[in-house]
Amino acid sequence: MRLRAAGYEAYFAGGCVRDLLLGVPARDFDVATSAHPDVVLGMFPKTFAVGAHFGVVLVAQEVEGGEIVTEVATFRSDVAYLDGRHPSEVRFSKSAREDVLRRDFTINGMMLDPVLQQQTCSLTSAVLDYVGGQNDLRDGIIRAIGEPHRRFAEDKLRMLRAVRFAARLEYTIEPETERAIRELAAGIAQVSRERVRDELTLMLTEGHARRAFELLDRTGLLRQVLPEIDRLHGVEQPPEFHPEGDVWVHTLILLEKLPAGASPALAWGALLHDVGKPATFSHNPPDRIRFNGHVEVGVRIAQEILRRLRFSNEECAQIVSLVENHMRFGDVEKMKESTLKRFFRLPRFEEHLALHRLDCLSSHGNLRLYEFARRRREELSEDEVRPQLLVTGADLIAAGYRPGPRFREMLALAEDAQLEGRIRTREEGIELIRQATGSSG
């Protein structure tokens, strides 16, 4: 290692050490060093001073098959955090121990000496552990380094990270650490909405979404970041369709079934699909519980949440579409062929199908409509679902029709007939329109 050869301390640090000790592939290899950022910038041929003011330099190195980028951070002692997220100043340090003491959690506060590992051929003996990280890793505990209130006051995002790590690793949050989160939960409002969005998305897609949202609820973070989801608690549902319980319980069961690696859109669609139910609950015995208009209301609430969390237009469109269309599966067996094919045209229809399956499995368990839709979609080729149109606007003009408001209706009439197999040529389509409109142009 070049930094060590030049006389500086340099260790692998943070999450990569944790993952190596757990025996799972490390996502990134970060390095902590006693070398000043200026030294790092001058020592390697390809560097990026993305956070040199905070002691962070990206080092790019060519390897077989591409390029790897390593984050190299100078030992430091953060002094004051005025915005609840970033230090107002940074004091560089020569001490690895001092650098560790300003980090978030004990399991992320270990360093690995690669030279010592080579010499001893032992991973654990090469770990620098000043905070009991190996013990907490063994015992399955998320514990803040030092005084929890101080750690979270420095960087409010750490509260969400504590929940995410506890869920992903199936660990418990140490009592004092959890108490500090509950007491400081309202401070999460200081964190940028984009960072909150990203943490929530990771919670939803890492395979332990139910556990994550149970912890968000228990710590009081849920009502701060997603009050609309917090309102699902206690909203009863008709037992004949939802024997599992209220809307909150149903949503938790559904989140539990989200696989690791689920697309962010599917995961958020799963979370938000019933978000309109609290506002539309009605029960007038002996009639059953109803949620009339919950889809339309849910779409509006979902749009507000997604705007607030600053999702891209593309992401927002797909998530809202999942919320908007999740009840349409109830009619798939009765749909006209043209309506069914138009339904199948929804972008990323496989995600709509996946959400419906999860919804069923999290309630009554009846997959009849899912199997019908899945089978019919598999039977139809893409050309059958999206055929080249037999009748176009140009064809209507050529047939003597003047462009106007009725054009769309006439084109839809011809397309429906084509999708249902009732016409097979342009001429048949024009004749159908003439008969329907009572006009020859």
Summary of the structure (lengths in Angstrom):
residues: 441
radius of gyration: 28.6
end to end distance: 81.0
largest distance: 91.5
contacts: 1384
relative contact order: 0.06
helix: 54%
strand: 12%
